[in-house]
């Protein structure tokens, strides 16, 4: 039997959340990602449930089969669960911008969430509070919403977090939705091909699928 895996485990974020100061919380809570501060590393999603949801995914309808009916998985679901805007500008996740404050902390061409966490820990006593919050959100967004098997941070996020006050003008919900749907469609294609792969990896914020999970279990 194929085993379904995901990478949506905010372990680094959960560790940082235990030590956030009131001032840091205040700045983070002024952004659309205010809910990051309540996450911890104990979030669980049953692999059996993940498999069941992936099995029921209908690519052409972007929904799950429940009692012979396709229940749509929509942008509204994303908006209701994590409160991100589903209108406005979308930025290119892969469009790397090297000339920005957040990117200047790293010298390598590829940056992982672990590298961001290590940078935060290393600079804990010398980093300005706004730089800390930039790095915190730069860590939190990919670790919970966009993380994939390699754990790399999409290049477009660096420019996006430079101005925390401008984050609320982006269509963040649309990006999260597109990323997860693309992964579900890839998973569906992999299952149809009946490959010999032992593991099937689902990228993105799989916890959003809990919206449909209750209906699947009914």
Number of C-alpha atoms within 10 A of each C-alpha: 7 13 13 19 18 19 20 23 22 22 17 19 24 19 14 16 18 12 9 12 10 9 10 16 15 12 16 22 14 13 15 20 18 16 12 21 20 10 19 17 14 10 12 9 16 10 13 12 16 21 16 16 21 19 16 17 23 17 16 7 12 16 20 25 18 17 10 7 9 15 19 15 19 13 18 15 18 22 16 13 14 15 16 21 21 19 13 13 13 14 15 13 17 11 13 17 15 15 10 15 15 21 21 11 13 13 8 9 9 12 16 18 21 15 16 20 20 13 16 21 13 11 13 12 8 10 15 11 14 15 17 20 20 22 22 23 22 23 23 25 23 23 26 21 24 23 26 21 11 9 16 17 25 21 19 16 23 25 20 20 23 20 14 17 12 12 16 15 13 19 17 24 25 21 22 21 23 13 18 20 23 16 18 25 18 17 21 17 13 14 16 10 9 9 11 10 11 9 11 17 16 26 23 26 25 21 18 19 20 16 14 18 17 9 13 17 10 7
